[in-house]
Amino acid sequence: MTKKFKILAQYIKDMSSETKDIETYIFVRDFISKYQLNIDINSKALKNKMVEINTIMKFEDKESNKKKSFFELTYATVIKVDDSVVDKKELEKIILCDSQLKIYPNLEKSFLNLIHNSGYPDIKFEKKIDFEKLYNQRFN
């Protein structure tokens, strides 16, 4: 199996953490275990078979609480796709699954650092994101 893509760059494109005031902080500290992690991936073609992939992670309260914090990180990855890749489905899998598996340790660490540095040092993500499963779910 040949190498289908190469990561040329990966970096934090944007990060945001919002906690309005001390009352919100105290409320969120007690309820943050109810927060949900969401991930969204989009991409755009660049020149010379390069693709910029933006992986957006959000950790947020889905309830209708007045007091909430908000955490979001956009992680950009630039890959060069091998010339052998011509099939659109194969390219999709590289973008949505294969490249994500490679960057995930850095992505998770960056996102956890953001949350920890925002005053919530005990947060851990129990489950790793299963990109293979997410990718396959898109077709069902």
Buried (B, 14 or more C-beta within 10 A) or exposed (E): EEEBBEEEEBEBBEBEBEBEEEEBBEBBBEBBEEBEBEBEBEBEEEEEBBBBBBBBBBBBBEEEEEBBBBBBBBBBBBBBBBEEBEEEEBBBBBBBBBBBEBBBEBBBEBBBEBBEEBEBEEBEEEEEBEBBEBBEEEEE
